[in-house]
């Protein structure tokens, strides 16, 4: 897709595309409302700026659409396809790493009441495991901020990928 094609989409179509990057409806609507964009860089800058203050409500909305790290996404569609690609490396990790990620996922969910979210794209399974174990030591407020940062990174990569 080109930026001109994105700018020409009707509101529902453009919003649906942005929602594949992060299931945060208020953000997606705000990104779409700023059209037309002169180029992809301007779109990404606006998306980043609008996501800058994501907090617990946005995290909760977006996490409803994310599988656990190390588990295959269920369903079909763009969001599931993104997750499959982003987490592909974890599926090929040694059994010990996959087991530790699964154990860490359970501990994280018990501690924070939500799934562990990390930008998996570009990270090795070991890096993901190390981050999971480190973030288990965060206090709840620090962790919400880290999850929001990771979610913004994921959204930016996914949105950029729609124009690749």
C-alpha positions as CSV (number, residue, x, y, z in Angstrom):
1,X,0.0,0.0,0.0
2,X,1.2,3.5,-0.7
3,X,0.5,6.6,1.5
4,X,-1.8,8.0,-1.2
5,X,-3.8,4.8,-1.1
6,X,-4.0,5.0,2.7
7,X,-5.1,8.6,2.5
8,X,-7.8,7.7,0.0
9,X,-9.3,4.9,2.1
10,X,-12.7,5.6,3.7
11,X,-12.6,6.2,7.4
12,X,-13.6,2.6,8.3
13,X,-11.0,1.1,6.0
14,X,-8.2,3.3,7.2
15,X,-9.2,2.7,10.9
16,X,-9.3,-1.1,10.3
17,X,-5.8,-1.0,8.8
18,X,-4.4,1.0,11.8
19,X,-6.1,-1.3,14.3
20,X,-4.0,-4.2,12.9
21,X,-1.0,-2.4,14.3
22,X,-2.5,-2.1,17.8
23,X,-6.0,-2.7,18.9
24,X,-6.4,0.7,20.5
25,X,-9.6,2.3,18.9
26,X,-9.1,5.8,20.2
27,X,-5.5,5.9,18.9
28,X,-6.5,4.4,15.5
29,X,-9.3,7.0,15.1
30,X,-6.9,9.8,16.0
31,X,-4.3,8.6,13.5
32,X,-6.9,8.4,10.8
33,X,-8.4,11.8,11.6
34,X,-5.0,13.5,10.9
35,X,-5.0,12.4,7.3
36,X,-3.8,13.2,4.7
37,X,-0.2,12.4,5.4
38,X,2.5,13.6,2.9
39,X,4.5,10.4,3.4
40,X,4.9,7.3,5.5
41,X,7.4,9.0,7.8
42,X,4.8,11.7,8.7
43,X,2.2,8.9,9.4
44,X,4.6,7.1,11.7
45,X,5.6,10.2,13.5
46,X,1.9,11.0,14.1
47,X,1.2,7.5,15.3
48,X,4.2,7.6,17.7
49,X,3.1,11.0,19.0
50,X,-0.5,9.9,19.6
51,X,0.7,6.7,21.3
52,X,3.1,8.6,23.6
53,X,0.7,8.7,26.6
54,X,-0.7,5.2,26.4
55,X,-1.4,3.8,29.9
56,X,-3.4,1.0,31.5
57,X,-6.6,1.4,29.4
58,X,-4.7,1.2,26.1
59,X,-2.6,-1.6,27.3
60,X,-5.7,-3.6,28.3
61,X,-7.4,-3.0,25.0
62,X,-4.4,-4.0,22.9
63,X,-3.5,-7.1,25.0
64,X,-6.8,-8.6,24.3
65,X,-5.5,-9.2,20.8
66,X,-2.1,-10.6,21.6
67,X,-1.1,-14.3,22.2
68,X,1.3,-15.3,24.9
69,X,4.9,-15.2,24.0
70,X,5.9,-18.7,22.8
71,X,2.3,-19.8,21.9
72,X,0.8,-19.8,18.5
73,X,-1.8,-17.2,17.8
74,X,-5.4,-18.4,17.4
75,X,-7.6,-17.3,14.5
76,X,-6.7,-15.5,11.3
77,X,-6.4,-12.0,10.1
78,X,-3.7,-9.4,10.1
79,X,-3.1,-9.3,13.8
80,X,-2.6,-13.1,14.1
81,X,-0.4,-13.0,11.0
82,X,1.8,-10.3,12.6
83,X,2.1,-12.3,15.8
84,X,3.1,-15.5,13.9
85,X,5.9,-13.7,12.1
86,X,7.1,-11.7,15.1
87,X,7.2,-14.7,17.4
88,X,8.6,-17.3,14.9
89,X,12.0,-17.4,16.6
90,X,10.6,-18.5,20.0
91,X,9.1,-21.6,18.4
92,X,12.5,-22.7,17.3
93,X,14.2,-22.1,20.6
94,X,15.7,-25.0,22.6
95,X,13.2,-26.9,24.9
96,X,14.8,-25.4,28.0
97,X,14.3,-21.9,26.8
98,X,10.7,-22.5,25.7
99,X,9.9,-24.2,29.1
100,X,11.4,-21.2,31.0
101,X,9.4,-18.8,28.9
102,X,6.2,-20.8,29.6
103,X,7.0,-20.8,33.3
104,X,7.8,-17.1,33.2
105,X,4.6,-16.4,31.4
106,X,2.6,-18.0,34.2
107,X,4.5,-16.1,36.9
108,X,4.1,-12.9,35.0
109,X,0.3,-13.4,34.6
110,X,0.0,-14.3,38.3
111,X,2.0,-11.2,39.3
112,X,0.5,-8.6,36.9
113,X,-2.8,-10.1,35.9
114,X,-2.1,-9.9,32.1
115,X,0.0,-11.6,29.5
116,X,3.6,-10.6,29.1
117,X,4.1,-8.4,26.0
118,X,7.4,-7.6,24.3
119,X,8.4,-6.6,20.9
120,X,9.6,-10.0,19.8
121,X,10.6,-9.0,16.3
122,X,14.4,-8.7,16.1
123,X,15.0,-10.4,19.4
124,X,16.4,-13.9,20.0
125,X,14.5,-16.3,22.3
126,X,17.2,-15.8,24.9
127,X,16.8,-12.1,24.8
128,X,13.0,-12.4,25.3
129,X,13.5,-14.8,28.2
130,X,16.0,-12.4,29.8
131,X,13.6,-9.5,29.5
132,X,10.7,-11.6,30.9
133,X,12.7,-12.5,33.9
134,X,14.0,-9.0,34.4
135,X,10.5,-7.5,34.1
136,X,9.1,-9.9,36.7
137,X,11.0,-7.7,39.2
138,X,9.2,-4.5,38.2
139,X,6.7,-2.8,40.4
140,X,3.2,-2.6,38.7
141,X,3.5,1.1,37.7
142,X,6.9,0.5,36.1
143,X,5.6,-2.5,34.3
144,X,2.6,-0.7,32.8
145,X,5.0,1.9,31.4
146,X,7.2,-0.8,29.9
147,X,4.3,-2.7,28.4
148,X,3.1,0.6,26.8
149,X,6.6,1.2,25.4
150,X,6.7,-2.3,23.9
151,X,3.2,-1.9,22.5
152,X,4.2,1.4,20.8
153,X,7.3,-0.4,19.3
154,X,5.1,-3.2,18.0
155,X,2.5,-0.8,16.6
156,X,5.2,1.3,14.8
157,X,6.7,-1.8,13.2
158,X,3.4,-3.2,12.1
159,X,2.2,0.1,10.7
160,X,5.4,0.6,8.8
161,X,5.1,-2.9,7.5
162,X,1.8,-2.1,5.9
163,X,3.7,0.3,3.6
164,X,6.7,-1.9,2.9
